[in-house]
Amino acid sequence: MPIRGLEDATKVGLLTIECQNGATNPEFSGNDGLPGQAEERGIMSRLAELSNVCRKLSIPVFHSTLAHRPDWAGSNVNSGLLGRNRKRGRMVAGTAEVELNPRLEARPEDFILERMHGVTAFYGTPLDQLLRNCGVTTLIIAGVSTNLGIPGATIEAVNRGYSVVVPEDCTAGVWPEAHQFVIEHFLPPLAVVSSSTEIIETLSA
């Protein structure tokens, strides 16, 4: 059975959340926490495959990224997450940490939406306008983390009238238990939770 919202590929968009070296690549950020989980779950290779299928079907691919200025001007430390970033000098513009993970295999035609403040994809970026200009009504949301970024973007998308599909095998959380809780209990009332294989099959049908 086709996945609800993906019946018409011309109305679909793919959004990756913070698939940057600092959040998903143990070579740059160590094997603990989120990068380790992303590596262990192998989400980058599956997301790269899904992205390539989307491009072949003329489905736009968007990448939401975070990059603070070195002087942190324009950013506010109003949460524990942002506070840790500033204290540790993490996710700073111009460093390898903020570059997209090379395993994602991003392409020049993709949209890269960089923000310097906030914790969700729609905040402070033209994402909503770009999606509407591209005719998108259903958004596939993948990447990290299922602790914050994925549910945050899902709520924002639903509030703006989009349908959301989440490929579980293209997402990771800071620890497995948190990931499983969000996938099983938090997301189902808001989005269709599926797999990259099922999404590719539906889009390619």
LINSULDA-V817402 format. One record per pair of residues at least 12 apart in sequence whose C-alpha atoms are under 6 Angstrom apart, sorted by the first residue. I is the first residue (numbers start at 1). J is the second residue. D is the distance in Angstrom with one decimal. If there is no record, write none. Layout:
i->I j->J d->D
i->I j->J d->D
This chain:
i->2 j->202 d->5.4
i->5 j->138 d->5.8
i->11 j->135 d->5.6
i->11 j->136 d->4.4
i->11 j->137 d->5.4
i->12 j->136 d->5.1
i->12 j->138 d->4.9
i->12 j->139 d->5.8
i->13 j->59 d->5.6
i->13 j->60 d->5.2
i->13 j->136 d->5.8
i->13 j->139 d->4.9
i->14 j->61 d->4.8
i->14 j->139 d->5.8
i->14 j->140 d->4.7
i->15 j->62 d->4.7
i->15 j->63 d->5.7
i->15 j->140 d->6.0
i->15 j->141 d->4.9
i->16 j->63 d->4.8
i->16 j->141 d->6.0
i->16 j->142 d->4.9
i->16 j->143 d->5.2
i->17 j->64 d->5.0
i->17 j->143 d->4.7
i->17 j->144 d->5.5
i->18 j->64 d->5.6
i->18 j->65 d->4.8
i->19 j->100 d->5.8
i->19 j->101 d->6.0
i->19 j->143 d->5.8
i->20 j->98 d->5.5
i->20 j->99 d->5.4
i->20 j->100 d->4.1
i->20 j->101 d->4.9
i->21 j->97 d->4.8
i->21 j->99 d->6.0
i->21 j->100 d->5.9
i->21 j->101 d->4.9
i->22 j->97 d->4.2
i->23 j->35 d->5.4
i->24 j->38 d->5.5
i->33 j->174 d->4.9
i->34 j->173 d->5.9
i->34 j->174 d->4.3
i->38 j->172 d->5.4
i->43 j->170 d->4.5
i->44 j->103 d->5.8
i->44 j->104 d->5.5
i->47 j->170 d->5.6
i->48 j->104 d->4.8
i->48 j->105 d->5.8
i->61 j->110 d->5.2
i->62 j->110 d->5.9
i->62 j->111 d->4.6
i->62 j->112 d->5.9
i->63 j->112 d->4.8
i->63 j->113 d->6.0
i->64 j->113 d->4.9
i->64 j->121 d->5.6
i->65 j->114 d->4.7
i->66 j->114 d->5.6
i->66 j->115 d->5.1
i->66 j->116 d->5.8
i->67 j->91 d->5.4
i->67 j->92 d->5.2
i->67 j->93 d->4.9
i->67 j->98 d->6.0
i->67 j->116 d->5.1
i->68 j->92 d->4.7
i->68 j->93 d->5.5
i->68 j->116 d->4.7
i->69 j->92 d->5.8
i->69 j->93 d->5.5
i->70 j->92 d->5.8
i->75 j->117 d->5.0
i->120 j->149 d->5.8
i->120 j->152 d->5.8
i->120 j->153 d->5.8
i->121 j->153 d->5.7
i->137 j->162 d->5.2
i->138 j->162 d->5.4
i->138 j->163 d->4.5
i->138 j->164 d->5.6
i->139 j->164 d->4.9
i->140 j->164 d->5.8
i->140 j->165 d->4.7
i->140 j->166 d->5.7
i->141 j->166 d->5.2
i->142 j->170 d->5.6
i->142 j->171 d->5.5
i->143 j->170 d->6.0
i->143 j->171 d->4.7
i->144 j->171 d->5.7
i->144 j->172 d->5.6
i->145 j->172 d->5.5
i->145 j->173 d->4.8
i->146 j->172 d->5.8
i->146 j->173 d->4.7
i->146 j->179 d->5.5
i->147 j->173 d->5.5
i->164 j->191 d->4.9
i->165 j->191 d->5.5
i->165 j->192 d->4.7
i->165 j->193 d->5.9
i->166 j->193 d->4.9
i->167 j->194 d->4.9
i->167 j->195 d->4.3
i->167 j->196 d->5.2
i->168 j->194 d->6.0
i->168 j->195 d->5.5
i->169 j->195 d->5.8
